[in-house]
Amino acid sequence: MFLSSIQFRRSLLVSLLAVCCGVTPFSSAQQNLPILGDADRGSLSPLMERKLGEEVMRDIRRDPDYLDDAPLLEYLNNFGGILVAARPDVRGEANFDFFFFAVRDPVLNAFALPGGFIGVHSGLILATQSESELASVLAHEIGHVTQRHIARMLGKQKNDSLVALAAMLVGALAMRSSGDAGAAIMMGGSSYAMQKQLNFSRDAEREADRIGLSILSDGGFDTSDMVVFFNRLQTATRNYSDVLPPYLLTHPLTSERIADIEARIRDQRYKQHADSLDFQLIRARVRVLQDSSEKAMNEAQQIFDNQLAQGMKQQTVAAKYGMAFIAFKRNDFDKAEKLLHEAQAAAAPLKPSFILTDLGIEIKLGANQFAAALKLIQAAQHQFPLSRTLAHQYASALIENKQAEQAIVFLREQAILYRQDPDVQTLLAKAYAAQGKIALQSMALAEALVINGSLQEAIIQLGIARKAPDARFYELSVIDARESELKEKWKDEQQAMKDR
């Protein structure tokens, strides 16, 4: 059984990055992390590594299977932030700003991209049975980023990487007409390079395991859950017969590696980590997001029914939430609100959850009850003042409630505080559009594109702003200066890519 076109593109990308997996050491004065390999640095600088990651992310964000879901992204990045904060030195000399995201795919997999971008499949999130298990996967991927494994292999194994890349591209073209032929070409062409890298890749995996265990321990998570989850993954791979599962392509998982982890945690003091309610809620949300077909919705409903029958507090709340989210997806807002209230009542003794609050706001916005949504958001902002999801919803509700000017004031403040948030600029463009300010709308869209790394598209958008009938002298001056700056930046980046 072969992958769908979208799955194949993603598998192609991740497999290519796996072929390029290696090690770059850091100065021991900068971080206390284990070092493998010699002292030579790869040819990929931290700056170019980040740029490469941004370019890959730009393509991933355009994929319909990229889960651009605000509560899910906020949960993953808050959770990932806890792991990074437990060991700040994992940012390394490059001081990487980590970004965690999810893609819609039932296959158990997770992957690290150059420059601090870490992706996880929806199927893996659902397969984790505790927050410590999810933490073990993310911590492992943080280890890959910290040690700059991809950058190292790009510097040390260029020839083999080119062999694999050429074969994979040929396979991708062949796949369009014949899935079997394309897969055969890809696997045959890449096997030489991948086999040559396998032993080194296993060393990198063990290194990422050691770093991951350190992060788990310092973060207060149960380190034994790394072994538990890896054992479950190993069992799951037995279901694959003809095609090697993606996780094994990118993360060679052996009994020796699991035994090594067990030996390292044997003398550690046991730490029990209580799962947050948000973990159970986000798994319920992901279950619905993973497949929006009616059949899948009915299957999810059955799973939530079974959770209710267990009578456990968090499972009950999550099941009610999942049912409410299904009703919301079906545009049955009255039923969604009723089920959500039941979930909130069941969760009353527990710590407040922004995920529950978010769905209540989503329901109001979906039902076009914008004034009611604003009230909910304003109340929630006192509980969750740092929530980016709530900030975006507040701006959206203001715009929909014909309060564009107030939205613009708020978003301009947000743009100063959160300079790397593209959604702020996108919402600002929407607010300007509501006022008919075409030049400012295009300028805001250009800034959103810059944040996402799309310099060429941003320059085009500035050209549109210049031609707008309402572009005044001040806007034209800003456009000219910004365009000149972006063109110079684009030129520098292109030159750097040639020199790499």
N, C-alpha and C positions, 0 to 999 in steps of 0.2 A: 504494500500500500504506500503510495507516494504522497508527498505533501501538496497542499493546495498552492496556488501561485503566490499568495501572500505569505504563507508559511515558508514556502521555498525561498522567497527573497530574504526573509528574516534568517532562515537557517543558513543561507549562503553568506550573509553578512557576518553572522556570529561564528560560523566555521572559519571564515577568512581571518577574523580577529584571533580565533583560537590558534590558527597556524602561526600567527605573529605573536605568540605568547612567550615572554622571557623575563629577565630580571635586570633592574638597574639599582645599584646600591646607593645609599645616602651616607652622609657623614654621621658618625656615631654621636657627634656633639649635637646634632640636630634632632635625632630621634633614637629611641632605644628599641629598634626593631631588628629582627634577625636578618642577616645578609647572606645571599648566595651569589655565586659567579665572581668574575674578576672585577678589577677596579675601573675598567673601561666604561665610558658612558655611551649609550646608544646615540645615534645621530639625530634622534627626535628630541628637540628641546621641550621643556615643560610648556612653553608658550604655544609651540606648534602642536603639541599633544592635545592641549585644550582646544585649539582651533579645529583639529581633526575631529575631536569628539563633538564639537558644536555642529560641524558639517554633517556628521552622521545623524545627530539628533534632529537636524532640520528635515532630513528625509523621513526619519521615524515619525515625527509629528504629523507628516502628511499622509502617513499610512492610516487607512480607516480602522485598523486594529489597535492603533495607539489609544489608550484609555485616557482621554482628556477630560477626566472627571474630577472636579474641584475637591470634593471631600476625600476621595481616594488619594489624590496627589498630596493633599495637606496631611493626611494621616501618615503616608509613607515618608514624607520629608520631616515631619515632626519626630517620627520613630527613628528614622535614620539619623536625625540630628542628635538624638539621645546617645546613639552608638558612637558617633564621631566625638561628642563632648566627653565621653568616657575616656577616650584616648586622643586628645587634641593633636598629638604628634603624628597621627595618621595623615594629616594634611600635607606633611612633608615639606620639603624646601619649596615646592611649587605652590604651597598653600591652597590646594584645590578646594573649590567650593562645590561640595557634593550635591548632586541632584538625583533623586530616586523617582522612578516612574514604573508604570505597568503597561503591558500589552495584552490584548485579548487573544489568548491561546491556551487550550486545555492541556498542552504538553507541559510536563514538569521541567522548567528551566529557569535560569537566571543568568545574567551576563553583565560584565563590566566593560564599558567603552573607555577609550582614552580620555583623560582629563577630568575624571570624577563623575561620570554619568553611569548610573547603575539601574538596570532594568530587570524586572521580574515578571514572569508569565502569570496570568490570572489563575491558571491551573495549579501553579505552585502555591500561591496564596491560599487556595482552597485546600490543598493537601496538608498544609501545616496545621497541627492540632494544638499548638500553644504559641504564645508570643515569643518564647525563647527559641522555638524552632525557626520561626521567621527571622528572628534576630541572628541566628547562626548562619543563615544563608546570606543575609545582607552584610554581616561582619566579614564573612569569607570573601565576598566581592570587594569590600572595602580594602581588604588585604591585597588583592590584585592591583587595585588602583594605586595604593600607597607605595608598593614596590615597583610601579611603572613597568609591569611585565610586558605589556604590549609594545611600549616604546623601546624596550630593551631588544626584543626580538626583531623589530623593524631595523634596528641598527646592526644586529649581529647575523641575521639570517636573510639578507635581502634576496639572494639567489633563490633559495628554497621558496620564499614567499612569492616571488614572481612566477615560479613554476606553478604553484598552487593557484594563484590568482588567474593566470592565463587559462588553466584547465577549468576553473569554476566559471569564468566568463563564457567559454565555449559551451560548457554544460548548460548555462542559463539560456543561451540562444537555442540550443537543441531542445530544451525542455518545452519551448513554445510549440513545437510540432510533435514531439514524442517524449512523454514523461520518462519512459523506461530508458530510452537512449540517452537523454540528458543526464539522468541520475548516474548512469553507468560511466559516462565521460567524466562527470564531476568527481565521482569517487575514485575512478582509476587514475585520473590526473593528479589528484591531491594526495593520494595514498603515499607516494614517495616522500613528499615533504612532511606530511603528518607523521609518518612512521619515524622519520629522522628526528623529529622534535619530541616524540612521545616521552622518552625518559626525562628530558629536560622539563617538559610540561608537568610531569608528575612531581618533580622537585618544586616547581612553582606552586602546585596545588598544596603540597605539604606546608610550604611557607605561608600561603594564604590561610591555611587551617590554623597554624600557630598564632598568626596575628589575630585571626577571628576569635580564637579561644581567649586571648588576652583581652580583647574588646568586650567579649561576653562577660568575663569575670569582673572586669572593672566596672561594667555597666550594671552589675547586680542581676544578671540573667543566669539561668540554669545551664551550665556548660554541658551537662550530660545530654541535653536535648539535641546537641549537634550530632552526637552518635545515633540517637534515636531516629532523627530525621534522615540521616545518611543511610541507615539500615533500611528505612522504608523506601528510599529511592532505589537502593540496590534491589530490593524485592520487586519494585514496580518495573524495573527494566527487564525482568524475566518475561513480561508480556509482549516484548518486542522480539520478532523472529527474524525478518528479512532486513529490516532497516535499523541501523543503530540509532537509539534515541538521541536527540540533540544534547541532552545534559552530559552524556558520556563522550560526545564529540568535543565538548568544551571543558569538561571537568572529569578527567579520568578517575573513576571511583573504584578503588581496589580494597580488598579485605585488609591488606597491609596498611593502607592509609587509615582505615577505620581503627585498626588496632593501635596505630600510632597515636590517634586522638584519645583513645581509651586509656593508654598508658600515661598520657599527659594530665588527664583529669583524675586519675586514680587517687592521688594524694591531696587533691584539692578539697577544701571544705565545701560541703553541699550547700547550695543556695537555692531556695525555693522562690520562684518569681510568680507573683499573682498576676494573671492575665487581666488587662484592662477591658472594660466593657467595649471600648472603641474597637478593640481587636475583633471581638465577636460581631459587632455591627458591620465593620468593613468587610468581613468575610461574607456576611449576608448580602451586602451591596454588590460585591464582586460576583457572587453567584448569579445575580440577576443581570449584571452588566456583561457577563461572559457570553451569553447567548440570548438575544431578544426575540427569538422565534416563539410562537405560541406553544409549541410542544415543550420547549425548554422552560418556559414560564410555568407550565403545568407541573413539570418535574420539580422545579424549584419549590413550588407551592407544597408538593408532597413532602419534600425534605423539611420544610418549615413546620408542617403538620407533625412530622415525627419528632422534631425538636421540642415542640410544645408538650408532647406526650411524656417527655423525659422529666418534666417538672423542675428543671434546674433554673435558678434565677437568671443568670446571664443568657442562657440558651432561650429562655422564654422571651426575654426582651428582644434578642436578636431575631427570633422567629417572627414576632409581631412586626418588628421593623421591616424585615424582608417582605412580609405580606403587604405592608403598607407601600413599600417601594414598587412592588408588582402592580398594585392598584394605581399608583401614580403613573407608571409607565403605560398603563392602559387608559390613562386620562379619566379614571374614575376617582375624581378628587374628593368627593364626599366619603367614599369608602376608605380611601387612603388616610384621610384626616382622622376618621374614627379609629382605625387600626393603630395609627401613630399615637393617638391619645392613650390607647391601651398599653402600648409599649412604654410611653413616658410614665404612666402610672406604675407599671411594674418596676421601672427603673428608679422610682422616687427615692429609695433609701441609698442609692449609689451616687457616685460622683457625677455631676452634670456632664453630658456629652454633646459636643458641638455637632456630631453626626446626626443625632436625633433632632437637634434644633434646626440644622440645615434642611432636613427633609420637610419640616413644618413650613419653612420659608419657601422651599421649592413648590410645595403644594399651593400656597397662596399666589405665587407668581404664575404658576401654570393655570390657575383658575382666574387669572387677570384681576385678582384682588390686591392691587398694588399698595393701596393705603394700609391695608391690614398687614401686608408683608413688611412695610416700612416700620410699623409698630413692633413687630416681632424682631426685626433686625436691630432696632435701636435698643431694645431690652437685652438682646443677646450680646451686644457689643460690650456691655458692662461685665458679662461673664467671660467672654472670650475676646479681649481687646486686641490680641495679636493675630486673630484668624484672618488669613488672606481671603478665604472663601466668603466670610461675612462682609468683608470690605468690598469685594466684587459684587456681591448681591445687593449691597446698599446702593452702590452706584447704578446698577441695573434698575432697581426699583425706583430710584429718583428719576431716571430717564423715562421709564415707562409711565410714571405718575406725572409727566409733563413738568418736571422740575429740573430741566436740563442745566440751567445756570447754577443751581446748587450742586448738581452732580459735577460740573466743571470745576468749581471751587474745591470740592472734596478731592477730586482726582488729581488736580494740580499739586495739592499737598502730598497725596500718595506718591506721585511721580518723583517728588524730591526725597521722600523717605525710602522708597523702594525703586531705585533706579533700574534694577534688572528685572522688573516685573512687566512682561509684554502685555498682559491683560489690562493693566492700568491704561496703557497707551491706546489699546484697541477700544476700550470703553470710552476713553476721552474722545476718540474719533467719532464714536457713535453719538456722544453728547453734542459734539460740534455739528454733526450731520442733522441732528434734531433742530438745531438753530439755523440750518442752512449755511453754515460757515465752511465752504468747500476747501479753501486753502488750508485752514487750520486742521480740518479733518484729514487731508492728505499728509500734512506734516506729522500729525500724531501717528498715522499708519506707518509712515516712514520710520519713526522711532521704534515702533513695535517690531518692524522688520530688522532694524539694526540689532536690537536685543536678541532676536532669534538667529542672528548671524547671516541674514540675507542682505548683504550690502548692495548687490546689483539691483535687486528689487526695490530697496530703499531709495536708491538714486533715481530710479524710474518714477517712484511715487513723489519725490521732490520735484521732478519735472512737471508732473501733473499739477502739483500745488502752485508752481510758478505761473502756469497758464490759467489758473482759476480766475474768474471775473472779479472775485472779491479780494484778491491778493493786493494788499497795500504796500507802501514803500517799506515799512518796518518788516512785514512778513517776507518781502522779496530779499531784503538784506540778510535776514536769518537764513532763508533758503539758500542763497548764494554761498554764504559762509559754511553752512552745514554740508552742502553738496561738495564743495571743494575739499573739506575735511574727509568726507567719506570716499571720494575718489582717490585721494592720497593714501588712505588706509587700505583701500582695495588694491592699489598698485603695490604697496609694500607687502601685502599678504601674498599676492601672486608671485612676487619676486622671492619671497621666503619659501614658498612651495617649490619653486624651481631649484633653489639652493639646498633644499633639504637632503 
